Amino acid sequence: MSNSDKFKISRRGLIGTTAAFAAAALAAPALAQSEASTTEMESDLSSNMRRNISSFRSLQWQPYFTNLNNGAILVDVTSRALHYWTEDGATYKLYPTSVPLTEDLTRKGRTEVVEKVVNPPWRPTPDMRVRYPDWPEMVPGGDPTNPLGPRALYLSWQYYRIHGTHDTRKIGRRSSNGCIGLYNEHILELFSYAKVGTQVLLI
């Protein structure tokens, strides 16, 4: 076998491995909910809302935080990924996320976790009530139609949350009204690590 043939095989193997990793990173851990009552959705998840995995990669915390006091969460809206570091820097987690539908709904900058809620109730914001007057005033925690899933980290910005979702089609897409969504198994894990006071940066 020539050196040229070896290069072709190695390159083909590398591409295949990269594609497999990317697909696994965004694979849904549960079946997607088919109900139309996922109230955070503003439009259907059509094929033009492609998942972005090109920038789904591990990062170092130093370019984004001066320290890891109380742990740190970095949300990269472009790559649709959430990065988490524990306070001692020993644990690093990387999760695929859903992100806001439009730039108008996207808030960037520094905030922090101010409350951790188990089975959070969902209420539409005043803007949502105007746009969608038929939406319910409240969906109780634990309800299968609750778009916040089993856990939520409330941020210091009003109405902004990092939460789970029962509609796994949202992950890896622009599909929220402003919050950051995770697979339910991922928000359960992040919830166990994060604390009130954990730093959060959205870029």
C-alpha angles and dihedrals in degrees: 000000000000125000088247092056091048090053092051092051093046092048091049090050092049092051091048093049092048092050092048092051092049092049092048092049091060099035113128115245091207139027115281116254111245096196117118090216098086091123098198090066117099098179138012120277097250126173093264090070093079123186115247112221099150093097098035099124140125119272139195117242098221098083090055108035134037091213142355098240108159089357128282137251121198118190115195105197094189095055092033092230137131120212123196131189125185119232093259092047091235096115126053125180130188121194134178112237145188115243136197119294096235141017089250089062094044120096120191133189139063126327137138143227109271101171139016115211129192114211092357118208115235124227126175116243119245089259091053091050089056094047095040110028091169094062116107119261090232140004112201122235113267093029110132090230093054106117093207096068123208100320139025137190108211114213129211088252108089114254094005119124143167103218148148128263136211090206102076092183087079096066114102092018143091096256113126138087092235108308128104114243130202135184108273093247089053096049088050090055095043090046090057091054104037122079138190103284097033108148117245128194125181116197 
